[in-house]
């Protein structure tokens, strides 16, 4: 049966489980508080784990949320996804799957966010487990600052399935190079530089080109290959007068990358899925999008800090991604593709990149005054 509930546009489904021994209640929200957005590239079993973990996590906020997946998988895998996720969740509208045939992480995430009707969007990878109360704490942080227009991204820490939770991280240390090394997790709410997912933000702010972030910008516009997106959308808020925050909560647990599998070839080892011919390959976006892997860092450097930022980070980009990209060969192309967004950013930013590096606003207790003083 379907029952209209009085608040939040909820529809309550009452259904019997497989042995009819108990009634299962599930709420599908017409106007969700938060959408968990996931881009997927050929994950099946791990996507199923992530979705079920997300569904449980949404119960922390009275089921006032949904899940939006944009799938970049190969055709055969895309067609099989309902058998991994559970088609009933899709039929009821709790889980939405959109198809984007060309594989690009940045356009997939943007499409997921555009397709959400929620107040907030919470971005995660397609191979993750939600920590205890993580969703609740992130939503509470955003609700508690509903009247603060300076909030950019709020971050839960990330940890890895094969590591102790003490190694969880909230942010990146950009003191040596702007690509950032992993830094630390925090026990208090405080401003941070940036990191990748898991993050939450206001949906409208992420997409707004006039008064907000303008999403992934050039990286999505040109469908650029994986790499550079976290630095790009993580740094832009600071230059535009917004701020990123660490929220003390349980981490999102990232499944992979795992250490070398010493048991490879053992026929008694159950693979993650029948399609796996070796150890589980978690990062399926490394061969996606246009241009070489790592090219996005060059484009982002030019947009954020001009050619001086490109020069300053040339060696570290070559060191990390040199087997994929000849930095010298792609230098001019990066500047060409970044020009439109650089013009957009230069016209709106309240802080030059060099000032961002020198003043370290994430260490400033008066960070909330950045925009009001501009």
N, C-alpha and C positions, 0 to 999 in steps of 0.2 A: 504494500500500500504506500501511497505518497501522501504526506501530511504537510501542509503549509505551516511554517513556524513563524511566530510574530516578529522576530528580530533578525537582522542581517540577511534577510532574503533567503533563509535556509529552507531546504526541502529535506525532510527526514524519510529515509527509506527503511522500512522494516522488512527483514528477510530472514528466512531460515537457513541455517548452515547445512552442511552436507548430510548430517545424520538427524536433522530436525530436532536436536536436543535443546537448542537454545535459540533465542532471537538475537540477531545482530543488528545494531543500529548504526547507520552511517548518514552523515549530513553532507549534502551537496549545496554549496553556497552560490547563489546567483551573483552576489556582490562581495567577493572574498576580501578578507583583510590582507592576505598575503598569497602570492603565487610563488611556489617553488619552481624555478625555471631551470631546465636541464637541456643541454645540447648533447646529442648522442651520435657517435660515429662507430657503428658496428659492435657496440656492447649489447649483450643479450642477458645472460645470467646476472652479470654485475648490474645492469640496468634494473633488472627485477629486484635485486637486493636493495638498490638505492630507492626505488619507488616504494617498496613496502616499508622501508625504514622511514621514508618521508611521510607516508600515510599515518604511521604510528606517532610521529613527531607532531603532526598537525592536531592530534587529540589534546596536546598540551594547551592549545588555544581554542578549545571547544570546537574543533573541526572547522574553524573559520578560514579555510584556505583550500587551494587546489594545486594541481601539478600540471605544468605546461612543458611538454617535451617537443623540441624541434629535432627531427631525425635526419641525419646526413648519411645514413647507412647505405650500403649496397642494396640493390632492389630486393634480392631474396631475403636479406635480413630484415629489411623494413617490413615486408609482408608478414614476417613471422612474429613481429613484436607483440601483438595481442596475446599470443600463446604463452609469452613469457611474463607479461604484466598482469594479465587477467582482463578479458574483454569486458567484463561487467563494470569494472571501474571506468572504462572508456565509455560504455553505453550510458552510464549514469552521469557522466560529465565530471567526475572527480579527477580523472586523468585525461588530459587532452594531448593528442599526438598530431603534430603538423609535419608535413613532408617538405624538405628542402633538398632537391636532387643534387645540387652541387655542394661538395663538402667544404664548409668554411665555418670555423668556430665563431667568428665575430658576427657574421650575418645570422647564424643560427641563434645565438643568444639575443641579438636584437629582435629577431622575429618572435621569439618566445615572449620577450618583454612587451612588444607591440600587441601581441595576441592576448595578453592578460588584461583583465578588468579590475585587478586588485589595487589597493592603495599602495602596497609595498611589493617588491619583488626580491626574492632570496635566491641567489645563484649558487648552484653546486654542480660538481662534475657528475658523470654518469656511473661512477664507481666509488660509492661513499656510504658511510653509516652515520646517522645523526646522533650526536651526543645528547645526554640527558638534559632536558630543558633548554637546549640550544635555541630552538625556534621561539620558545616562550620568552627567553631573555632578550633575544634580538628584537622581537616585536615590542616588548615592554620598553626597551631603550628608545625605539622610534616613537612610540606613543607618548613617552614622557617628554619628548622634545618636539611635540607637534607644532609648537609656536616658534620654533627656532629655524629660520630659513637657511642657516649656514651649514646644516648637517649634510654631508656628502654620503660616504659609505660608512656603515657600521660593520665591524668584523668580529666574528667568532674566530677562535684559533683553529688551526688545522693541525692534525697529527696523522701519523701513518700506521696502518694496521699492524705492521711488523715491529713497531717501536713502542717504547714505554711512553705513557701520556705526559711524562715530565719533559719530553722533547717537543711538545706542541709549540706552535709559533703563531704570533699575532701579526707580525710586521716584518719589513725588510730594512736592513741597515744599508743606507746609501752613502756612507762616509767614504768608502773606497772607490766605488763606481756606481753609476745610477741604475744599473740593472739590479743591483741590490743583492746582498747575501742574507740568508735567513738570520733573524735576530732573536726574539724572545717572545714569551707569552706574559701577560700582565694579570695581576690579581685585582687591579682597580680599573675603573673606567677612565680612559685618557686618550688624547689625540695620538695618532700614529702616522707614519709616512704613507705606506700602502702595502698591500699584498694582493694576491689573487683570491679566489673564492675560499671559504664561504663569506659572502657579504650580502647585506640587505641595504636597500635604499628606496626612496620614493620613486615609484614608476614614472610619474610625470616628470620629475626632475631628471631622471636618466635620459629620457627621450627628447626633452625640450631643447630646441636649437637656439632659442633666443635668451632664455634666462636660466638654463640648466646645463647639463653636461654635453649634450649632443652625442651621446652614445660612444661607439668605437670610432666614429668619424671616418677618416681616410682608410683605416684598416678594414672597415666594413664596406665602404664605398667601392674599393678596388678588390674586395674579396681576397685579402692578403693571407698568406699561409700562416699557420700557427706560430706564435712567438711574438712577444712584445705587447700584447693586449693588456696584460695586468699592469705593467708599468705605465701604459698610455692612459687608461681610464683611472688609474690610481693617482697619478700625478696631476692630471688636469684639474681635479677639484681644488687643489691648493692654489694653483695659478689663477683660477677663476674666483677665488675668495671663499670657497667652501672648505670643510675640514673632514678628515677621516678619523674614525674612532675605534678603539679596541673595547669590546664588551667582555667582561670577565664571565665566562660560562664554559660549559663542557665543549670540547672540540668536535668539529666534523672529522671523522676518521676516514682518511683517504686509503683506498685499497690499491696498493702498488705505488711506486715500483718495488718489487721484491728483490732481495739478494739473489745472486746466481743460484739457480736450481741444480743442486748436486744430484738430485734424483731423476733428472731428465733421462728418459728412455726406459724407466722402470714401468713395466706394463701393469703393475698393480696400483699405480697412481691414477686417481680419477682426475681427468682434465676439467677445467672450469666449464667447458661446453664441448659437445662432440666435434665442433668445428675447429677446436684448438689442436694444432699439431705439435705444439711445444708448450713452453711456459706461457702463462697468461700475459698477453701484451696489452697493457693498460692504456697507453697513450696512442690512440688511433688517429689523432689529428695531425701527427707529425708529417704525414703525406696528404696534405689537403690544401685547398686554396690556390691562389696564384703566386708565382715567384718562389724563390728558394726559402727553405726553412730558416728562420732567423731574420729574414728581410724586414719583418715588421718592426724589429728593434731599431733598424736604421731609419725607417720612415718616422717612427715615433720620436726618436732623438731630434730629427730635423724640425718636427712640428713643435715640440716642447721647448727646445733650447737652441734651435738653429744649427748651423754647421759647426759651431764651436762645441756643442754637445756631441755631435757625431764624432768629431776628432778626439774628444776626451774619452769616448767609449769605444773607439775603433778597435783597440787591442783586445778588450775583453769580449767584444762581439766576435772577433776573429778566433779567439781562444775557445769560446764556448760553441761556436757554430761554424768554424772554419771548414769542417768536412762537408758542409752543406752549401756554403756561400762564399764566393770571392767578393769580399767587401769592396775592394777597389772597382771591380767591374760593375757593381750595382749601386755605387755611390750617387751618381747623377740621377738615376731612375728613382731612387728613394726621395730625393729632393723634388723631383717632378711630381710624384704622386702625393707628396705631403703638402704641396703649395697651397691648395684650396683651404685645407683645414688650418694651416699655419696662419693664413690671412684672417680666417674666422677667429682663431684663438687670440692673435695679437690685438684684434680690435676689441676684445672683451676682457682680457686678463687684467687683474689688478696687481699682479706680482710677477715680475720677470723671473725666468728660471734661475738665473744667477743669484737673485735675492732669496729665492726659495732655498737654495743650497746654503747660503751664508747665514741666513737668519734662523733656519731650522724652526719654522713655526709650530711644528708638532711638539716642541718642548716649551711652548709659550703658554702660560696659564691664562693669558687673555686672548686665546685663539678665537673665541666667539665674537670678538670685536673686529675681526679682519674686514668683513664686508661693510660694517657700519662706519668704519673709519675711512673707507675708500671714497 
